[in-house]
Each structure stands twice: as structure tokens, then as C-alpha cells.
Amino acid sequence: MPLIRNRYGKGRVRVMRLHRDGDRHEVSQLNVKAMVEGDFAPAYTHGDNSTSVSTDTIKNVVNVIARENTGLCTEEFCQVLATKYLDTYPQIASVALTVHETKWSRLSFDGKPHPHSFVLDSNGKPTVELSSVRGGVTTMSSGIDGFAFLKSTQSGWENYVKDAYTTIPPTADRLCATSMVASWKWSGKPLSYPATNRKVLDTVLEVFSMTYSKSVQDSLYRMGEAALATVPEISEISMACPNMHFIPMNLSAFGLDNNNDVFLPTDEPHGQIECTVGRG
């Protein structure tokens, strides 16, 4: 029987890079998944490992490139790492990297950033996905996973299909919150990947916060439109937004009303709203 496709690699390669620029330090904590494809079929079909690169070696290359490139942002680090695999092992035809970053935010005291002290920023993990084919194109996207945001008004859900199965009441004023997974594809190199990534997030948050939302769908599309208009170096943006629901509590048993003041937070089950917005 034919071997249709194969690939292998190393997952959960965790590495912390410390870059020293005088007294000022930068930290970058990454979780890397590196997968390779190429001339490895004999290991599957004939028990022949002669072309196989050990997954432990794949992990070691991550650490070596980390040591040699402490100051690169995650996107640039991924580009160097993929090139290293292709340059070192001719039997590798393509490399796929998926990297999640643990964010550490610099502490400030009396308005002055501290040179080497940080606090864990738990709102979302920045991500990078890169695919590089020998003799072909390299594609890369950046994004964020689990980025939570909320507004307490200026959101509604009305004029939807109502039938015998519908129980949710319409509203023109509700809490709207999500834990977003988003990614954007690069079509050009920005002056700074970190600064441009921040610009994408700042743009979508401004649209979400400053405009009335007829639905999560409505907000997502306009957020995507604004990101593309603001950042010419990206060709499309994909967003997946599971609702974080806040259900008004019934306080009538206590002789109290509830004028959208007290809620039960829940995210199971949740609405899952997704879209991709691209250039025409």
C-alpha cells in the first residue's frame, strides 16, 4: 500500500531567550513545534532510518539558533530557524513551524521602565506559523491565541430567525466578550513585526470598543476591514471568537429586580463566530 504523506518533528520545545543590551534586558519565552517533510519514506516502509534526522536533533537546532539569535523577534527567529533546517539537511523538502510565545511585560516604577524586571501577561499568547519549501515560497502568519476583551454596553442581538426552537430574547444592550484566536498573513515585511502586530490588535480593539455591535459577526467583519486598511503588509486576517456569555441572574425570589447589573459568567456552551477578511 502506498504511503500517502508523512511528516515528523518535535513539539513543545520550550526555550527562553535572554537578550542583553547593556543594562536593558529583553526576554522571549517560546514553545516551538517544528515539523519536517522530505526523503523519509524508507523509515516508514522499510525500517530504514538512514535519511532520518532525530527528533532530538530537531530540538537541539532550536536551542542552537536561539543561542545565536537572542535579539530577533519571533517572526525573524522562525525565518532563521527554517533556513537552518533546509541548509543543513538536504533530505528535508519543507519545514512547518508553529510557535507560541509566553508574554512577559516589563515592570515600571515611578513611570520609568525597569531594565530587567517583568510580570507575566496572561491575556493571550502571541503565535507565529511559518511554512518554508525548498526552492519554493515561504509563507508566514502572526497572531494571538486566547486574547480576551469585553465591553459592557453598545452591543445587541436582534432581528434574528425566531421559530419554535428559539428561546433567547432579543436585546439592544448586552455585555459582549470573547477570547479571540486571530491570525494575519504577511504579504510584505514591516519595519517591525512586534510594532505592527500591536497595531493590528490596537486597530481591532478600537473598532470593537468605539462602535455599536449589531452582532459579533458584524464586529468581526469591521475589525478585519480596519486591520487591512491600517496595515498594508498583511493580505488577510482570520478571527475566531467564542462568546463569553454573561447571563442575567433572576433575583425575583429576593424581591430584587436585575436591570442588567448582575450576571452569571459562563463559556460552555458558547457561540463560535469565525471569519476571514482579505483584500479584493
N, C-alpha and C positions, 0 to 999 in steps of 0.2 A: 504494500500500500504506500502511496506517495506521502511524503512529509510536506504538508501544505505550507506551513510557515513555522518559523522558530525564532525565538529571541531569548536572551537571558541577561542577567546583570546582577547588580547589588542594590538592595533597598535599605532605607533607614540608615544611611551613612551619616552620622551626626558629627559635625565639626564646628568649632568656634574659632573664628579668625580674630586676632587682635592686631590692629594696625597702630603703630606709634608714630606720631608726627610731633616731635618734641615732647612737651608736657601733655599735649592733647592726644587722647586715645579714641579709637573707633572700634566697636565690636560688631561682629556679624556672625550670628549663630544659624547654621543651616542644617537641614535634613534633606539629603540628596538621594534620589533614585536614578541610577544610571543603567540603561538597558542598551544592549548592542545586538545588531544583526549582521550576518555575513556568512563566511565559509565555515559553518559549524555543524552542518547536517550530519557528517560522519559520526559525531559524538552521539547523536540520537539513533541513527540507523545501523551503525556497525560497531558501536562501543569504542570508537577511535577518537581519542582526545588530543591528537597531535596538533590540531589547529586551535584548540580551545584556550582562551585566556581565563585563568582562575577568577572567580568572583572576588576572592580575597585580593587579587592583584587590582581588579577594577576599583575596589575600595581604597587600596593604597595610593592609586593615582589621584584620587580625590584629595587625599591628605597632602600629597606632594604639591599639587597645584595650589592648594590652599596656602601652604607654606611659602610658595614662590610668588603668591599674588594676594598678599594680605589686604591691600588697599583697594582692590577692584570692587565695584558694586556687584550685586548678584548676577545681573544680566551679562556683564562683561566677564565675570568669573565663569559662567556657563559656556560662553563662547570659547574661552581659552581651554576649558576642560574638554569640550567636544573635539577641538582641534588636536589636542594631545592624544586622545584615543585614536583618531584617524591617522595621525602622523606616525604613531608608534607601532600600530598593529595593522599591516596591510590586509589582513583577512577580515577586518571589520569594514562593512559596507555602509553602515549608518549607525548613528548614535541618537538616543532619545533620553533627554534629561528632564526630570521633574524635581523642582527644588522648592521647599517650604522654608520660610525664614521665621525664626522667633524674634520678635521685635523687643529691643531694649532701648528705652528712651532716656536721653541724657537728663540728669537732675540739674536744677538751677537753684541757686541760693542768692537772695537779695538781688534778683534779676540778672545774675551772672551765671552762665552755663558752667557746670563743673567739668574739669578736663577729663576725669576718669571715673565718674560715678554714674550709675544708671539704675532705672527701675523697669521692671517687666511691664510691657504694654500688651495686655491680653486681648485687645479688640482687633481681632483679625490677624491672619498670618499672610504676609506677602508671598506670592508664588511666582515662579518662572518656569515655563516649559519651552524646551528647545529641541528641535529635530534637525540633524545635520546629515546629509547624504554625500558620500564620497563622489566628487565630480558633479554634484548637483547643487540644489539650493539649500540654504539654511533658513528655517522659519523659527520665529520666537514670539512668545506672548508673555506678558506680565499680568499680574492680577492680585487678588486678595481673596482669602477664604475665611468665612465666618465673621464678616465685618458688620457689626450691629449698629443700627441707628433707629431713632424714633422721633415722631412728632406727636404732640398731644391734642392737636386740632388741625383744621384745614385739610381733612381727609374724609371722603364719603364712599358709600357703595349704594347706588340707587339705579332704578330703571333696568334691572336685570330680568332674566327669564323667571317667571313665577308659575309654578304648577302644583300639583298635589304633593310633590315631594319637597317643596320649599318651606323651610321654617325660619330662616334668618330674616329679620326685619330690615327694611331699608333705613339708611341713616345718612345725614349730610354732615355729621360731626362725630368723628371717632378717633381713637388713638390708632396710629399706623406705625408699625415697627417691623423690622426684618433683620435677619442675619444673612447678609448677602455673600454669594460667591460670584466673583466677576473676573473676567479676563479680557485683555485687549491685545490685538495682533499688531506687531510693529511692521510698518512698511518703509520706514526710514529711521535713521539713528538720530535721536535727540541730542542736544548738548549735554544733558544729564538725565540718565534714566531715573534716579531717585526723585529729582525735582519734577520731572514730567509725570511720573506715577502719582506724586502728590497733587499735581494739577488736575489729573483725571478725577481723583477722589474728591478734591475740593469742588470741582465742577458739578459732579453728580449730587453731592450733598447740598449745594446751593439750590439746584433745581428742586430737589426733594423738599427742602425747608421753606423756600420762598414762594412756592406756587401751590394753589389748591390742587388736590389729587382726587380725581373722579374715581380712580381705582389704582391698584398697584400697577396694573398693565399700563394705564395712562402715564403714570410717573416714570416707569422704566423706559418707555419709548422716548419721552422727552429728555430724560437723563442721558440716554445714549446719543440722541441728536446733539445735545450740548457738548458732550465729551468729544465727538468727532469734529465739531465746529471749532473747538478750543485747541485741540491737539492734532495738527496735521500729520504727525508722524505715525499715527495709528490708522489702520484700514477698517477695522470693525471692533465692536465691543459686545461681549456677551455677558448677560446678568441673569442669575438665578436667585430668586428672593422668596424663601419660605416665610410665610406670615408668622409673626409672634403675636398671638391673639391675646386680647385683654377683654374678658367677658364681664359686663356689668353684673355685680352681685345683687341679689334680691334681698333687701333689708326690711321688707314689709313686716316680717314676723316680729321685728323690734320696734315697729311704729315709726320707721325711718324711711324717707324717700332716698333715691340714689340718682342724682342729677349728673350722671357721668362723672362721678367722683371716686368711686371705689370699684376695683376690678379684680377678677381672678386671672393671674397670668398663666398662660398655657401655650405650649407649642406642639401638642400632639392631640388629635391630628392637625396638620397645618395645611393651608393653601400653598401651593408651589407654583410660582409665577416665573416664567422664563422668557427671554427674548434675546435676539441678536440684531444689532443695528449696524449697517455697513454703508459704505459710500456707493452712490449710484453708478 
